[in-house]
Amino acid sequence: MNPYRRIFSRLALHTACALMASHAFAAEPILEDWPQFLGPRADGTSRETGLLERFPSFGPPVIWEKEIGTGYSAPSVRAGLLVLHHRIKDEEIVEAFDAATGKPVWKHGYPTSYTDPFGYNNGPRGSPLLSPEHCYTLGAEGKLVCLELKTGKLLWQRDTSKDFDVPEAFFGVGSTPILEGDKLIVLTGGQPNSGVVAFDAKTGKTLWQSVGKNNWEGQPMIGWPGDREVSWRAWEKQASYATPVAATVNGERVVFALMRQGLVALNPTNGAVHFSRWFRAQVNESVNAANPVVVGNSVFCSAAYFGVGSFLLDLKAGNKSFTQPWAGRSLEIHWTTPIYHNGFLYAFSGRNEPDAAFRCVDFKTGKVAWERDESWRSHSSKQPSVYGRGSAILADGKLIVLGEGGLLGLFQANPKQSEEIARWQAPQLHYPCWAAPVLSGKRLYLRSEDRLLCLNFATK
């Protein structure tokens, strides 16, 4: 055989093998944990692939399901463990299950006497935060707990309501802690200047306290009549139901905390306040609940009570000042955090069910690109026909939507029009489904107040 032909044959064989290996590697689906509120990047997005393009009328296959205790807390998933924070009788329980089978692995409980003053359920609202070694939870009464992730062993705990003089909240404690390096940052709502507290993540020791009278006193009350300024009151509620968001902005790490009074930007190293922006309804019976959305050097906030609406800020270098490209009512979000994708926000707008609308809004201008009416009263059929005030996450270019009545939907993330691909009313779920879907390992987890479902969301 010609030696040159032999060389070329071997080169061709090696090239073909390399191409086949490359193709096989490229086709391998991406899998992710969901270790905290709103997923791996805390923004409701997943990079998982190999997911259902649509599902039949009878819905995705159910892998397992179980009756659970009460609460609004979405589960979190890490290293094959699903951790749920719920309440059974007079105990708040942090419980770990095998994420694939639903079999119990460990649980830790402690007594609670919380009663919601407005008649909502009495369970925890925040989601577990899972690091490689630890599980952190914040209960409805403000009990902050650190457990060993593998075993559920108690490592440390704090009673934030007592330690930081926290006025009683409207609906209990609803924010979730975040990790920023070795600091556990918690929106506690303490008086007079402990609205946000950083703890040593390993020991629970207080590292810094910030936000309250010092930064709000004298601030302009934007959106309120007249040239009013904040006059701080010792009994003022500070806590909101939004979880802090940490991001790199203008080359520096910043923590954005949407308090009951409005948005505060903090230095996570020492808690120093960069700026405060008032954002609150004029009536006392009002809350902020949707997380800030940070994109580049811009931050978006929204609320639904009494026409507060939304705003977008562009932060200047140094992060101590900003411009405001727009403010308005194109989104009035009650409790779900909007999904950002390719320059647009996707979110359910409206404080109450009769106001519910699923909208796509231009992030930079605030203009509504499209809207779907999701009010049950405006449709001839009952609850299962619409999503109400739903929640959404984004994966594989599609929005996975869970309506508050248990309607599961799949939408194309399309700014030109509302494009629903599939829908299924989960018979096991009922109103209120106020926890956003959770996606991990191509399994989709959905919960109502008393039921947890694990669905197979894989293409194969």
ABEGO torsion letter per residue (X at the ends): XBAAAAAAAAAAAAAAAAAAAAAAAAABBBBBBBABBGEAAGAGBBABBGBBABBBAAEBBBABBBBBBBEABBBBBBGGBBBBBBBBEABBBBBBBBAAAGBBABBBBBBBABBBAAGBBABBABBBBBBAABBBBBBAAGBBBBBBAAAGBBABBBBAAAAAGBBBBAAEBABBBBBBEABBBBBAGBOAAAABBBBBAAAGBBABBBEEAAAABGBBBBGBBEBBBBBBBAABBABBABBBBBBBBGGBBBBBBBBAAEBBBBBAAAGBBABBBBBBBABABBBBABBBBBBEABBBBBBABGGAEBBBBBBBBGGABBBBABBEAABBBAABBBBBBGGBBBBBBEABAAABBBBBBBAAAGBBABBBBABAAABABBAAABAEBBBBBBBGGBBBBBBAAGBBBBBBBBAABBBBABBBBBAABBOBBABBBBBBGGBBBBBBAABBBBBBABAX
